[in-house]
Each structure stands twice: as C-alpha cells, then as structure tokens.
Amino acid sequence: FLGVCGDEFSVLRSPQSVVFRDGNWPVPGERIPDIAALSMGFSVEDELSWPGLAVGDLFHRPRATVLVTVKGVDKLTLPMKGVSYPIENAVPFSLDSVANAIHTLFSEETPVVLQLAPSEERVYMVGKANSVFEDLSVTLRQLRNRLFQDNSILSSLPLNSLSRNNEVDLLFLSELQVLHDIASLLSRHKHLAKDHSPDLYSLELAGLEEVAKRYGEDSQQFKDASQILVDSLQKFADEMFNLYNGNAVVEVVAVKAFNSPLMRKSRSILQSSQSETDNPYNLAYPYNYNYSVIFNIILWMMIGLALAVIVISYNLWNMDPGYDSIIYRMTNQKIRMD
C-alpha cells in the first residue's frame, strides 16, 4: 500500500460488543481517534469507511478504551490472540475529541479520563481521575523516586542487560512503572469500572525510543527492552480488561517516527499567501455541534438587552419629575414649608 511505513495499530483485548476483523487493512493515521470514538459508540463528523471495525452491539458499548502509543519502534511482537493492522500515513494524533465527547455527554457522572506522557511530563485528568490517580507519579523526579521504593517493579522485573544506573534505562523503566501503578490504583476503586459512564486512558511511551538512540536498534539492550515492554503491555492489558469485567478495549500504536510534528496552527497577516494556497476556494471552517447553542444564547441575550434598554429609555423620557421622582417631590414640600 502506498504510504504504509511499517507502523502498526494493534488491538490486544476487546469485548464481544466491539468487532475488529482480522485483515491487512491499513489504518489511516489521522483517523485513529475516530476509530476509538466509534468503538465507544460515539459519532464522528466524517464517515469512516475502514473495513477493520465492524458494527457491534449498539446497546452494550465498552466501559473503557485504553490506547497506548509506543514511539521508536514500528512493530512489537505481540501475542497471537490480538489483531494488528498497518498504519498508513503515521501523523501525530490525540484523543482530545473523544475526551471532550465523554466530558460533555457524561459530565454529571464524572467519568475517568486520563491522558499521560511521562517522558514529557504531560498529564490531563478529568472527573474521578483526579481522586483515583492523585498519587500517580507524573514528573521525572517523581518517577525516579518511585522506581527506588520497596514495591516498585525493579524488585520483580528481570532487567537483563539494562542498568539501574543509566538515565535512559531508568526513563524506560519508569514508564513501565506508570503502567503498573495505573492498574494498581484503579484496582482500589473498582466501583468506578462498573458505572455507566465510559472511561478513557491515553498513554504515550517514549522510553524505548530513547533506548534505541542510546544503544542502537541492534543492541542487546534494545532487544531486552522490547521484550520487557511487550510483556508489560500484555500484563497491563489483561489487568485493565479484567478490572472492567471484560468490557474494555485495549489498543497499542507502535510508530517509528511521526511524519510531521504535532503543533497548533496559527494565522498571521504575513502568511496570507500560504493560507490562500491551503484554502484556494475560501471555504469556511466546519462548525461543531456547539455552534447553534452558542449562537442562540448570544442572539436572544442581545435581543433581550436591546428591548430592556428601549423600555427603560421610554419610561425615563415620559417620566413626570414632580410626581414620579422622590427627589423633586421632597424638594417641593420643603420649599412650600419655608
């Protein structure tokens, strides 16, 4: 396929209500958030014609979606019980649209939404995630300290050629510690996995990429780190799947390198020629579903304020100072008494 660069989208665990067909269908990199949204039962703005996701049970949608992005490797040796697809045009993506949909539709039920990138110290929590994961290590200093505690994964994980004294190895191991801590902290709040609001977990792991840069992809350290990561991901998938009683989708995206950096686009008057090239027909940007609500709120508020100003102005203009104003009335009485 044109544009397929070896990157891979894998589904480790999924409930019976979500059907992923086994086939070599390339997944558009920019549509991965839409796949996550459709698997949770949400609608998307643009229709997705990808044959890998079949129509499942609409009345029993998964209670959670877990998406782990592994940078620095285009393929992981995952167990055969999962299903994998090649990624076409691997561009940076985020699950912000899915998180916003969950927060909007289930704001009263406070769902758990966690988006975390340990190596970049990026964390986003919504709903009950603030209380469930309040003890989760999110900064690099916290991650390093967490590794050297008594109940860390260093006491049970076979390091092989990896070292505890190397910063790159510690970064890789700290990300695995985060996976372990997320499942451990969530197991203390199992009631949240049984409510009606769907939960979302989005994790980005870059430790393996740093190991490849430090030792090389042909090194024994990289091979050992890859095997340890695969085992940790499978264990994490099984734990999350069991915590949600088999009603969760666990997905892994393995990408060697994204085609373009993830950044916000801004417009400037000095970039008029570029904007004309990007939008030659001068089309308006697409409106979201909140546009009509905001438009009606602003419209009727302005009409109400305009009518209020007209009524107040009319009454002031036709007011009789001698009878309608208490100021003039008291002044006239004082003059008559004098």
C-alpha positions in Angstrom: 0.0 0.0 0.0 1.2 3.5 -0.7 2.2 5.3 2.4 2.5 2.3 4.6 5.7 2.7 6.6 5.7 -0.4 8.8 4.0 1.2 11.8 1.3 -0.9 13.4 -2.1 -0.5 15.2 -2.9 -3.4 17.4 -5.9 -4.4 19.5 -4.8 -6.5 22.4 -8.1 -7.0 24.1 -11.7 -6.1 23.1 -15.2 -7.1 24.3 -17.7 -9.1 22.2 -19.6 -5.9 21.6 -16.7 -4.4 19.6 -15.7 -6.5 16.5 -12.3 -6.0 14.9 -12.0 -8.0 11.7 -8.7 -9.8 11.0 -7.2 -8.5 7.8 -4.4 -6.5 6.3 -6.4 -3.2 6.0 -4.2 -0.1 6.5 -5.4 2.3 9.2 -5.3 6.0 8.3 -3.1 7.6 11.0 -5.3 10.7 11.3 -8.4 8.5 11.8 -7.2 6.6 14.9 -9.2 8.9 17.3 -12.3 8.3 15.1 -11.8 4.5 15.5 -11.6 4.9 19.2 -14.7 7.1 19.2 -16.7 4.7 17.0 -15.7 1.7 19.2 -17.1 3.5 22.2 -20.4 4.3 20.4 -19.8 8.0 19.6 -20.4 9.5 16.3 -17.7 11.2 14.2 -18.0 14.2 11.9 -16.5 12.5 8.8 -17.7 9.0 7.8 -15.1 6.3 8.3 -15.0 3.6 5.6 -12.5 1.3 7.2 -13.4 -2.4 7.0 -11.4 -3.4 10.1 -14.1 -2.2 12.5 -17.5 -4.0 12.2 -20.8 -2.9 13.6 -21.2 -4.4 17.0 -23.9 -4.4 19.7 -25.1 -0.8 19.9 -26.7 -1.3 23.3 -23.6 -2.7 25.1 -20.7 -0.4 24.4 -17.4 -0.8 26.2 -16.9 0.9 29.5 -13.3 1.9 28.8 -10.9 2.5 26.0 -7.1 2.2 26.7 -4.8 3.4 24.0 -1.0 3.1 24.4 1.3 4.8 21.9 4.8 3.4 21.7 7.3 5.6 19.9 10.6 4.4 18.4 9.6 1.1 17.1 7.4 0.2 14.1 6.3 -3.2 15.3 6.0 -5.1 18.5 6.0 -8.9 18.9 2.6 -9.1 20.5 0.7 -12.4 21.3 -1.3 -14.0 18.6 -4.7 -13.5 20.3 -4.7 -9.9 19.3 -5.2 -8.4 15.9 -2.9 -5.9 14.1 -3.2 -3.5 11.2 -0.6 -1.5 9.3 -0.8 2.3 9.7 -0.9 4.4 6.6 0.4 8.0 7.0 1.5 8.0 10.6 0.8 11.5 11.7 0.6 12.8 15.3 -2.9 12.4 16.9 -4.6 12.9 20.2 -7.8 11.7 21.8 -8.9 15.2 22.9 -12.1 14.9 20.8 -13.0 11.7 22.4 -12.2 13.1 25.9 -14.4 16.2 25.2 -17.3 14.0 24.0 -17.1 11.9 27.2 -16.9 15.0 29.4 -19.8 16.7 27.6 -22.2 13.7 27.5 -21.3 12.3 30.9 -20.4 15.4 32.9 -22.8 14.6 35.7 -21.5 11.0 36.2 -17.8 12.2 36.4 -16.1 9.6 34.1 -12.4 8.8 34.4 -10.3 10.4 31.7 -6.5 10.1 31.9 -4.1 11.3 29.2 -0.4 10.9 30.2 3.0 11.2 28.6 5.6 10.5 31.3 8.7 11.4 29.4 7.3 14.9 28.6 5.6 15.4 31.9 2.2 15.9 30.2 -0.8 14.9 32.2 -4.6 15.6 31.8 -7.2 14.3 34.2 -11.0 14.8 34.2 -13.6 13.6 36.5 -12.8 10.9 39.1 -9.3 10.5 37.7 -8.2 13.4 39.9 -9.0 11.4 43.0 -8.1 8.0 41.7 -4.7 8.9 40.4 -3.8 11.6 42.8 -0.8 9.5 44.0 0.4 8.7 40.5 3.9 9.8 39.6 3.8 12.2 36.7 7.1 14.2 36.8 10.5 12.8 36.0 11.7 13.3 39.6 8.7 11.5 41.0 9.1 8.7 38.5 12.8 8.2 39.5 11.9 8.2 43.2 9.1 5.8 42.6 11.4 3.3 41.0 13.6 3.0 44.1 10.8 2.4 46.5 10.3 -1.1 48.0 7.2 -2.0 46.0 8.5 -0.9 42.6 8.9 -3.1 39.5 12.7 -3.2 39.9 12.3 -5.9 42.6 10.4 -8.3 40.3 11.3 -7.3 36.7 14.2 -9.1 35.0 16.4 -6.2 33.8 18.9 -8.4 31.8 21.2 -6.0 30.0 19.5 -2.9 31.3 21.1 -0.9 34.1 19.7 0.9 37.2 22.4 3.5 37.0 21.7 4.7 33.4 19.3 7.6 33.0 17.9 6.3 29.7 17.2 2.9 31.2 15.6 4.5 34.2 13.3 6.5 31.9 12.2 3.4 30.1 11.6 1.5 33.4 9.7 4.4 34.9 7.1 4.3 32.1 6.6 0.6 32.9 6.2 1.6 36.5 3.4 4.0 35.4 1.5 1.2 33.7 1.8 -0.9 36.8 0.6 2.0 39.1 -2.4 2.9 36.9 -3.7 -0.7 37.2 -2.9 -0.9 40.9 -4.6 2.5 41.8 -7.6 1.7 39.7 -8.0 -1.7 41.4 -8.6 0.2 44.7 -11.6 1.9 43.1 -13.3 -1.0 41.3 -16.7 0.6 41.6 -15.7 3.2 39.0 -15.3 0.4 36.5 -18.9 -0.6 37.0 -20.7 2.7 36.4 -22.5 3.6 33.2 -20.1 6.4 32.1 -17.2 5.3 29.7 -13.6 5.9 30.7 -10.6 6.8 28.6 -6.9 6.2 29.1 -4.4 7.6 26.6 -0.7 6.9 27.3 2.4 7.8 25.3 5.6 5.9 25.9 8.9 7.2 24.5 11.4 5.3 26.7 12.0 2.6 24.1 12.9 5.3 21.5 15.5 6.7 23.9 17.0 3.3 24.4 17.3 2.9 20.6 19.0 6.3 20.4 21.4 5.4 23.2 22.4 1.9 22.3 21.2 1.3 18.8 18.4 -0.9 17.5 20.8 -3.9 17.1 22.0 -3.8 20.6 21.1 -6.3 23.3 19.7 -3.5 25.5 17.1 -2.6 22.8 16.1 -6.3 22.3 15.7 -6.8 26.1 13.8 -3.5 26.5 11.4 -4.5 23.6 10.7 -7.9 25.2 10.2 -6.4 28.6 7.8 -3.8 27.1 5.8 -6.4 25.3 5.4 -8.4 28.5 4.4 -5.4 30.5 1.9 -4.2 27.9 0.2 -7.6 27.8 0.1 -7.7 31.6 -1.3 -4.2 31.7 -3.9 -5.1 29.0 -5.0 -8.2 30.9 -5.3 -6.2 34.2 -7.3 -3.4 32.7 -9.5 -5.9 30.8 -10.3 -7.8 34.0 -10.9 -4.6 36.1 -13.7 -3.7 33.6 -15.1 -7.3 33.7 -14.1 -7.9 30.1 -15.8 -4.8 28.8 -12.8 -2.7 27.7 -10.8 -2.1 24.5 -7.0 -2.1 24.9 -5.1 -0.8 21.8 -1.4 -0.3 21.1 0.0 2.0 18.4 3.7 1.3 17.5 5.2 4.1 15.4 8.8 4.5 14.4 8.5 8.3 13.8 5.6 10.6 13.0 5.6 12.2 9.6 5.0 15.7 10.9 5.3 17.4 14.3 2.3 18.0 16.5 1.7 21.7 16.7 -1.0 24.2 16.8 -1.5 26.1 13.5 -1.7 29.9 13.8 -2.6 32.5 11.2 -0.8 35.8 10.6 -1.2 38.7 8.2 2.3 37.8 6.9 1.1 34.4 5.9 -1.6 35.4 3.5 -0.1 33.8 0.5 0.3 30.5 2.3 -3.3 30.5 3.6 -4.6 31.1 0.0 -2.7 28.1 -1.1 -4.1 25.9 1.6 -7.7 27.1 1.0 -8.0 28.1 -2.6 -11.8 28.2 -2.6 -12.1 30.3 0.5 -14.3 27.8 2.3 -15.4 28.5 5.8 -14.2 26.2 8.6 -16.6 23.5 9.7 -18.8 24.3 12.7 -19.1 21.9 15.6 -22.3 20.9 17.4 -22.0 23.6 20.0 -22.2 26.4 17.4 -26.0 26.6 17.3 -26.3 26.6 21.1 -23.8 29.4 21.5 -25.4 31.4 18.6 -28.9 31.2 20.2 -27.6 32.2 23.6 -25.8 35.3 22.2 -28.7 36.2 19.9 -31.5 36.1 22.4 -29.4 37.8 25.1 -28.7 40.7 22.7 -32.4 41.0 21.8 -33.4 40.9 25.5 -30.8 43.6 26.4 -32.0 45.8 23.4 -35.6 45.5 24.5 -34.7 46.3 28.1 -32.8 49.5 27.0 -35.7 50.6 24.8 -38.3 50.1 27.6 -36.1 51.9 30.2 -35.4 54.8 27.9 -39.1 55.2 27.0 -40.1 55.3 30.7 -37.4 57.8 31.6 -38.4 60.0 28.7 -42.0 60.1 29.7 -41.4 60.4 33.5 -43.0 63.3 35.3 -40.4 64.7 37.7 -42.9 66.2 40.1 -44.9 63.0 40.7 -42.7 60.1 39.6 -39.4 61.2 41.2 -39.0 61.2 45.0 -36.2 63.7 44.8 -38.3 66.5 43.2 -41.3 65.6 45.5 -39.3 66.1 48.7 -37.8 69.3 47.3 -41.2 70.8 46.5 -42.5 70.1 50.0 -39.5 71.7 51.7 -39.9 74.9 49.5 -43.6 75.1 50.5 -42.9 74.8 54.2 -40.3 77.6 54.0 
